Amino acid sequence: MEYALSVVLGSKNRKNLLKATINSIRTNGFNGNVEIIVIDGGSTDGTCDWLAKQRDIFTMIQPNYKVTDSQGIRVLAHSWGEFMNIAFKYASAPYIVMVSDDLILEKGCLQKGYDEMERRRINGEKIGAGAFFFREFPRHNYYRVGLLPKGYVTLNHGFYVREALEAIGFLEEKDYNFYFADSDVVMRLNLQGWSTIALDNCFAEHLCHKPIFNKKKNYSISHLRDMDMFNQKYPYPIGDTMIQKKLFVDINTYPFYRYAVKNVFYGYLLRLYDGYRKN
């Protein structure tokens, strides 16, 4: 079967949230064949058993766990780039859509994104990726895409052009353990002539993460090392950090309340905290 889209997501121990994400893909209303690929990091909560019963999902299992590296730093055994490349390189469609296992797509999001990417391709634009606007639910009252040095649009969730990924050698596997690898691929795409764009009509809800309360250790050593690597590779000026859109988008966030109520609670607390800081 030929696919118009390959939707790729990594997951570990988030069975119910993963189900909600998969449902938002299945019911999105895309007019074409969609290949769904899940790369699982070794779930022990029943995720793998559930995935084994899904006839429309291609499942890969690559256990990914923490180890101590030669510098005594706790890291993932397989970097984010190495882990995700397993699925990215298998994906067969001309467009690879990357989502996370705590994301719910707006209905029609995939079709709108596909139509925009195709329109630009037909017009002769050399586009490497298109980013969805997303919101940290329920913390933020706006949807956003991030901006990197040189003003390049970064992609947390959205479309990659497979041809572009092939041209740059897919995701970086060695320089980063986890953080900034997604930013790195965007920088390489743009610097090699593949523009990244914001998809103005594509929206998604992303579950707010629990805050870190230890002020002395907001970032892990591994995170800081990845950050330093990115800054060394791309020492360019940074201007605005995001594009925001404030509007109502009809997305069913009920699964977040049902399966991750603590995250939702913390999200509302952070919303109050953000408002306090502004005042």
MARTI-775954 format. One record per residue (C-alpha): x, y, z; residue in one letter. Coordinates in pm, whole numbers, padded with zeros to 5 digits, always signed. Layout:
<lumros>
XYZA ...
</lumros>
This chain:
<lumros>
+00000+00000+00000M +00119+00350-00079E +00080+00610+00194Y +00042+00986+00167A +00148+01038+00529L +00359+00847+00780S +00272+00954+01135V +00556+00871+01374V +00555+00889+01751L +00779+00765+02030G +00624+00638+02352S +00693+00473+02685K +00451+00388+02966N +00173+00623+02860R -00085+00374+02740K -00400+00577+02792N -00253+00904+02667L -00112+00718+02367L -00459+00580+02294K -00596+00936+02290A -00322+01050+02054T -00380+00754+01821I -00755+00819+01826N -00698+01182+01723S -00494+01053+01428I -00746+00787+01325R -01042+01024+01343T -00866+01329+01196N -01045+01304+00863G -00747+01275+00630F -00839+01200+00270N -00575+00937+00195G -00379+00646+00336N -00202+00711+00665V +00079+00494+00797E +00100+00503+01179I +00434+00403+01331I +00497+00378+01705V +00847+00329+01841I +00811+00211+02202D +01091+00245+02454G +01006-00069+02649G +00673+00003+02819S +00569-00208+03116T +00218-00063+03163D +00040-00273+02902G +00115-00041+02611T +00293-00310+02410C +00007-00557+02459D -00240-00297+02336W -00023-00204+02038L +00008-00571+01940A -00368-00582+01884K -00381-00274+01658Q -00393-00377+01294R -00335-00029+01156D -00020+00048+01360I +00333-00063+01279F +00498-00111+01618T +00869-00117+01692M +01003-00192+02039I +01349-00067+02134Q +01396-00065+02512P +01547+00267+02613N +01664+00313+02968Y +01901+00527+03173K +02270+00441+03196V +02577+00620+03331T +02814+00739+03060D +03194+00770+03071S +03165+01114+03235Q +02942+00984+03512G +02630+01149+03370I +02293+00973+03361R +02176+00951+03002V +01947+00748+02780L +02106+00433+02643A +01985+00536+02297H +01984+00905+02213S +01660+01065+02101W +01794+01091+01749G +01904+00728+01737E +01573+00612+01885F +01348+00816+01657M +01554+00748+01345N +01450+00383+01368I +01094+00489+01288A +01181+00784+01063F +01394+00569+00832K +01123+00302+00812Y +00850+00553+00725A +00754+00514+00359S +00542+00822+00282A +00677+01144+00125P +00567+01333+00438Y +00656+01222+00791I +00438+01372+01063V +00601+01372+01407M +00374+01385+01712V +00420+01297+02078S +00226+01052+02293D +00069+01333+02499D -00070+01531+02208L -00425+01564+02073I -00469+01694+01720L -00746+01924+01605E -00974+01748+01357K -00867+01826+01003G -00515+01916+01113C -00347+01650+00898L -00539+01742+00583Q -00477+02114+00627K -00107+02054+00681G -00081+01821+00384Y -00264+02062+00154D -00037+02351+00257E +00283+02148+00214M +00166+02024-00127E +00063+02372-00241R +00407+02508-00159R +00581+02214-00324R +00380+02261-00643I +00464+02634-00635N +00833+02542-00638G +00917+02625-00276E +01188+02413-00116K +01020+02333+00216I +01177+02088+00459G +00927+02097+00745A +00600+02252+00860G +00523+02307+01229A +00188+02273+01403F +00083+02545+01645F +00043+02383+01986F -00059+02483+02335R +00072+02359+02670E -00266+02259+02812F -00398+02407+03036P -00111+02640+03122R -00125+02868+02821H -00412+03055+02659N -00229+03076+02328Y -00090+02841+02063Y +00268+02877+01950R +00554+02764+01735V +00909+02823+01849G +01181+03022+01675L +01550+02935+01673L +01864+03139+01596P +01833+03319+01261K +01455+03316+01313G +01410+02962+01184Y +01076+02802+01271V +01134+02497+01490T +00917+02189+01492L +00786+02028+01810N +00508+01854+01617H +00433+01862+01248G +00540+01767+00896F +00885+01669+00776Y +00956+01617+00407V +01120+01278+00376R +01337+01391+00083E +01474+01673+00298A +01552+01442+00590L +01732+01205+00356E +01934+01496+00214A +02069+01595+00557I +02115+01243+00692G +01807+01234+00918F +01831+01316+01290L +02164+01372+01466E +02242+01066+01680E +02573+01150+01850K +02589+01516+01949D +02283+01519+02178Y +02143+01266+02419N +01789+01405+02422F +01745+01781+02428Y +01799+02008+02125F +01823+01724+01873A +01491+01841+01725D +01627+02196+01705S +01945+02068+01543D +01758+01904+01255V +01573+02231+01189V +01900+02426+01180M +02057+02177+00940R +01752+02181+00714L +01754+02559+00684N +02131+02591+00648L +02118+02341+00362Q +01842+02526+00181G +01528+02356+00313W +01298+02615+00472S +01088+02539+00777T +00748+02707+00805I +00463+02752+01050A +00141+02583+00937L -00105+02860+01019D -00417+02640+01021N -00284+02338+01213C -00337+02316+01589F -00283+02065+01868A -00307+02041+02247E +00002+01923+02435H -00026+01806+02795L +00152+02037+03039C +00448+01873+03212H +00480+01876+03588K +00704+02162+03706P +01046+02113+03860I +01045+02258+04210F +01415+02213+04288N +01548+02560+04209K +01909+02443+04238K +01862+02188+03963K +01616+02315+03704N +01814+02138+03433Y +01993+01806+03447S +02362+01788+03363I +02269+01601+03047S +02029+01880+02949H +02295+02146+03004L +02548+01950+02802R +02304+01921+02511D +02232+02294+02536M +02602+02379+02527D +02653+02160+02222M +02370+02333+02034F +02501+02680+02121N +02852+02585+02009Q +02728+02450+01675K +02494+02742+01604Y +02634+03064+01760P +02388+03290+01579Y +02185+03584+01712P +01849+03502+01869I +01555+03737+01825G +01193+03651+01901D +01153+03304+02050T +00802+03221+01930M +00503+03307+01715I +00178+03315+01913Q -00184+03280+01811K -00467+03354+02054K -00790+03196+01936L -01043+02929+02026F -00972+02585+01881V -01222+02303+01932D -01009+02013+02058I -01139+01748+02297N -00905+01753+02600T -01114+01514+02809Y -00845+01239+02801P -00603+01473+02978F -00849+01521+03265Y -00924+01150+03281R -00573+01007+03258Y -00340+01286+03372A -00536+01496+03619V -00220+01585+03817K -00064+01738+03508N -00382+01936+03443V -00385+02056+03805F -00023+02169+03784Y -00100+02337+03452G -00367+02554+03611Y -00133+02640+03899L +00136+02742+03651L -00119+02955+03468R -00188+03145+03790L +00185+03172+03857Y +00251+03309+03508D -00020+03570+03559G +00129+03669+03895Y +00476+03712+03743R +00341+03937+03467K +00179+04161+03726N 
</lumros>
